[in-house]
Amino acid sequence: MIELLRRFGGKFRRYMVIGPACKLIEVIFDLLTPLVIAQMIDKGIGAHDVNAVIHYGMLLAAMAVIGISFTLVCQKMAALTSQGMGTDIRGALHQHINKLSYAELDRFGTPSLITRITNDVNQVQLAVALGVRMLIRWPFLAVGSMCAALAIDLKLGMIFLICTPAIGLVFWFV
């Protein structure tokens, strides 16, 4: 997969930087949401201050709109990257297949070559799109969650700090 990214991802490098950057901003807003809700409860509901509840509610709505905007940009970058790379890979496969001799075409077989051009390239496209959209989100979320947990409660944050790498290791092996 890394070799495919090196070979076909060069002209999509800009998208592969913008997408994760937008995902990082989305994750930051996701991590700030519980803190804003806590402030709403403490300063608004707990103090019976309707204006504070409205203020924090509007802040949450603005954060949601901004977060979803960055999510949409990330989705667009993932789509442009994966579909563009898929197109380039298919083009390279077509060029390579056109250079094969009749004996080589008979040896590989038409069904096998069609499968390579369609199914296999679709799998690569899906992997690239999921990498830009989802795979990059979890490290950002894990590190941000650890920082937020340590900022809220140092003792409980230390437990989270110890458990997160262990969970990451389990996901790595899965």
Secondary structure per residue as TSV (DSSP state, phi and psi in degrees):
chain	resnum	aa	ss	phi	psi
A	1	M	-	360.0	-40.7
A	2	I	H	-62.4	-39.9
A	3	E	H	-63.0	-40.3
A	4	L	H	-64.0	-39.8
A	5	L	H	-64.4	-40.1
A	6	R	H	-65.2	-43.4
A	7	R	H	-77.0	-41.5
A	8	F	H	-112.1	-7.2
A	9	G	-	-92.2	-4.1
A	10	G	G	-54.9	-48.7
A	11	K	G	-78.7	-3.9
A	12	F	G	-108.8	12.6
A	13	R	H	-58.0	-40.2
A	14	R	H	-59.8	-43.9
A	15	Y	H	-66.9	-34.3
A	16	M	H	-75.6	-9.3
A	17	V	H	-97.2	-43.5
A	18	I	H	-64.7	-41.9
A	19	G	H	-58.2	-55.5
A	20	P	H	-64.4	-31.9
A	21	A	H	-63.3	-42.1
A	22	C	H	-66.1	-36.7
A	23	K	H	-64.4	-37.3
A	24	L	H	-62.8	-43.4
A	25	I	H	-64.6	-40.4
A	26	E	H	-59.5	-45.1
A	27	V	H	-64.2	-38.9
A	28	I	H	-59.8	-45.0
A	29	F	H	-65.2	-36.7
A	30	D	H	-63.1	-38.8
A	31	L	H	-75.4	-27.8
A	32	L	H	-78.4	-22.6
A	33	T	H	-56.6	-49.3
A	34	P	H	-62.3	-32.5
A	35	L	H	-67.1	-40.2
A	36	V	H	-67.3	-40.2
A	37	I	H	-63.9	-39.7
A	38	A	H	-62.1	-41.8
A	39	Q	H	-64.6	-38.8
A	40	M	I	-61.3	-42.3
A	41	I	I	-69.3	-46.5
A	42	D	I	-68.0	-49.9
A	43	K	I	-91.9	-20.6
A	44	G	I	-102.6	-66.3
A	45	I	I	-69.5	-45.2
A	46	G	T	-63.8	-35.1
A	47	A	T	-94.9	2.7
A	48	H	T	56.9	40.4
A	49	D	-	-105.9	102.9
A	50	V	H	-64.9	-37.1
A	51	N	H	-63.0	-38.7
A	52	A	H	-65.9	-39.7
A	53	V	H	-62.6	-44.5
A	54	I	H	-64.9	-42.8
A	55	H	H	-59.7	-50.9
A	56	Y	H	-69.0	-32.1
A	57	G	H	-64.7	-42.3
A	58	M	H	-66.9	-37.2
A	59	L	H	-62.5	-42.5
A	60	L	H	-62.8	-41.6
A	61	A	H	-63.7	-42.4
A	62	A	H	-64.8	-41.3
A	63	M	H	-63.3	-38.1
A	64	A	H	-64.6	-43.2
A	65	V	H	-65.1	-44.2
A	66	I	H	-65.4	-43.2
A	67	G	H	-60.9	-44.8
A	68	I	H	-68.6	-30.5
A	69	S	H	-64.2	-44.5
A	70	F	H	-68.8	-32.2
A	71	T	H	-62.3	-44.1
A	72	L	H	-64.4	-39.4
A	73	V	H	-63.8	-42.0
A	74	C	H	-61.3	-43.3
A	75	Q	H	-60.8	-41.8
A	76	K	H	-63.6	-43.6
A	77	M	H	-64.4	-39.5
A	78	A	H	-64.0	-41.5
A	79	A	H	-66.2	-44.7
A	80	L	H	-62.6	-41.6
A	81	T	H	-66.1	-51.7
A	82	S	H	-67.9	-44.1
A	83	Q	H	-68.9	-38.0
A	84	G	H	-66.1	-43.1
A	85	M	H	-65.0	-39.7
A	86	G	H	-60.7	-42.2
A	87	T	H	-62.3	-44.5
A	88	D	H	-65.8	-39.7
A	89	I	H	-65.5	-44.0
A	90	R	H	-61.5	-40.9
A	91	G	H	-61.6	-43.1
A	92	A	H	-65.7	-38.3
A	93	L	H	-64.4	-42.9
A	94	H	H	-60.8	-44.1
A	95	Q	H	-62.0	-42.4
A	96	H	H	-66.7	-42.6
A	97	I	H	-64.5	-36.7
A	98	N	H	-66.8	-20.5
A	99	K	T	-87.6	-9.2
A	100	L	S	-72.9	148.0
A	101	S	-	-78.6	168.2
A	102	Y	H	-62.3	-35.6
A	103	A	H	-65.4	-41.2
A	104	E	H	-68.5	-38.0
A	105	L	H	-62.3	-41.4
A	106	D	H	-66.6	-37.0
A	107	R	H	-66.8	-44.2
A	108	F	H	-75.6	-39.6
A	109	G	-	87.6	141.0
A	110	T	H	-61.4	-44.1
A	111	P	H	-59.7	-38.8
A	112	S	H	-65.6	-42.3
A	113	L	H	-67.3	-38.2
A	114	I	H	-65.0	-40.5
A	115	T	H	-61.1	-41.8
A	116	R	I	-62.3	-41.7
A	117	I	I	-73.0	-33.2
A	118	T	I	-98.1	-71.4
A	119	N	I	-60.3	-50.7
A	120	D	I	-64.5	-41.3
A	121	V	H	-68.6	-36.7
A	122	N	H	-61.9	-37.5
A	123	Q	H	-64.6	-39.7
A	124	V	H	-65.0	-43.7
A	125	Q	H	-59.5	-44.7
A	126	L	H	-62.7	-42.6
A	127	A	H	-63.4	-41.6
A	128	V	H	-66.2	-45.4
A	129	A	H	-62.3	-44.9
A	130	L	H	-67.1	-32.7
A	131	G	I	-64.3	-44.6
A	132	V	I	-71.1	-37.3
A	133	R	I	-84.7	-51.6
A	134	M	I	-107.2	-44.0
A	135	L	I	-60.6	-37.3
A	136	I	T	-75.0	-21.9
A	137	R	H	-68.8	-41.6
A	138	W	H	-64.9	-42.2
A	139	P	H	-62.5	-41.4
A	140	F	H	-59.9	-45.0
A	141	L	H	-66.6	-39.8
A	142	A	H	-65.1	-47.9
A	143	V	H	-66.2	-43.9
A	144	G	H	-63.8	-39.0
A	145	S	H	-66.0	-39.4
A	146	M	H	-63.5	-43.7
A	147	C	H	-62.9	-43.3
A	148	A	H	-65.6	-42.0
A	149	A	H	-64.7	-40.7
A	150	L	H	-66.3	-35.7
A	151	A	H	-70.7	-34.4
A	152	I	H	-78.0	-50.4
A	153	D	-	-147.7	112.6
A	154	L	H	-63.5	-40.6
A	155	K	H	-67.1	-48.5
A	156	L	H	-70.2	-31.5
A	157	G	H	-63.5	-34.4
A	158	M	H	-65.2	-37.8
A	159	I	H	-63.0	-44.8
A	160	F	H	-62.9	-39.0
A	161	L	H	-62.7	-35.4
A	162	I	H	-77.4	-38.8
A	163	C	H	-75.3	-33.2
A	164	T	H	-60.8	-47.3
A	165	P	H	-61.9	-34.3
A	166	A	H	-65.2	-42.5
A	167	I	H	-65.2	-40.7
A	168	G	H	-61.3	-37.6
A	169	L	H	-65.1	-40.6
A	170	V	H	-62.6	-44.4
A	171	F	H	-63.2	-36.0
A	172	W	H	-61.4	-43.6
A	173	F	H	-73.0	-30.1
A	174	V	-	-71.4	360.0
